[in-house]
Amino acid sequence: MTTSHTSETNGSAAPENTDETVRAELSRLRESIDNIDAAVVHMLAERFKCTQQVGHLKANHHLPPADPAREARQIARLRQLAENAKLDPAFAEKLLNFIIAEVIRHHETIAKSS
């Protein structure tokens, strides 16, 4: 019977009898994933800084929080980018819809406070 424990790198669980080269490769890949996750978070933060500015601009000029035509163009553009990147376009669309919903919520909050 093999037991699992947490390895010292990245807190990942790997069976004790796993080949050291496999453990090292797993660690290397997980470090890359962690770096990509950090970059995604930072990119989203930058995106939301821009959309907050858009929200204030819209509120100051009495424009609606949502722009369905722009959103549709963005979704189509992101789906194409996803296809080109070999990423499931449906997943990319779901992600963008989630982000758009959050942006609209922020814009509505900004408009109410203006």
N, C-alpha and C positions, 0 to 999 in steps of 0.2 A: 504494500500500500504506500502510495506517495502522499506526502503532506504538502500543503501550500503554506507559504509564509510571504510576508512582504519583503521584497528585496530592498536594498539600501538606496537604489537609484529611483527617484521619482515616486517612491511609495508604491511601486507596481508589484502585484502578486505574480509570482512565477514558481512553478514546482521546483523543489530542491534539485531534482535530477535533470533540469533543463541545461542543455549544453551552454557553456559560458559564451560562446560566440553568438548564440541565439539571444541570450540575455543582453549582451552588449548591443546587438542590432535593435532589439526591442527598445532598449533605453535610448539609443540614438534617434530612432523614429519618434518616440514619445517626446523627446526634447524638441524635435522639430515641430510636432503638433502643438506643444505648449507655446512655442514661439509664435506660431501662426495664430493661435487663439489670442495671444496678447496683442498681436498686430490687428486682428479683427476688432477687438474691443477698442483699441485706440482709434482705428478708422471710423468706427461707429460714433465714438465720442466727437471726433472732428465733424462728421456728417451732421450730428445733432446740433453742434455749435452753429453750423451754417443754416440749418432749418429753423433754429430759434430766431436768427436774424431775419429770415424770410417771414416768419410768423409776426415779428414786430413790424416789418414793412407792410405786410398785408393788413394788420390791425390799424396802423396809422393811416392807411389809405382806404379803409373800409372795404377791403377785398375779402371774399369768402375764404374760410380756412382750407377748404378742399378745392382741388382743380382736377376734376375727373379726366379731362382731355390729356393733361400732362401726365397724370398717373397711368393712363392707358398706354401712352407713348413710352413711358419708363418701363412698364412691365414688358412690352414687346421688345424693347431694346435689351433688357436684362435677360429675357428668354433667349434671344439670339446670342448674347455673350455667353450664356450658360452652355448652349449647344456647342459653340466654338471651343469652349473650354472642357468639353466632355463631362459636363455637370448636368444632372437631371433638370430640364427647364421648369418642370412642375415644382420642384423643390425651390428653385430660384424665385419663382413667382410667389410661392407661399411666404418665403422669407421677406421679399419686398412688400407684399401686402401687409405683413405684420409690422414692418418698419413704417410704412405709409400710415397705417392706422394710428400708430403712436405719434407720428408727426402731426397728424390732423388733431389728435387729442391735445397736443401741446399748443397748436395754433388756436384752438377753441379757447383754451385756458388763457392764452395771451390776449385774445380778442375780448374776453369777458373782463379782464383786469385793466383794459385800456379805456 
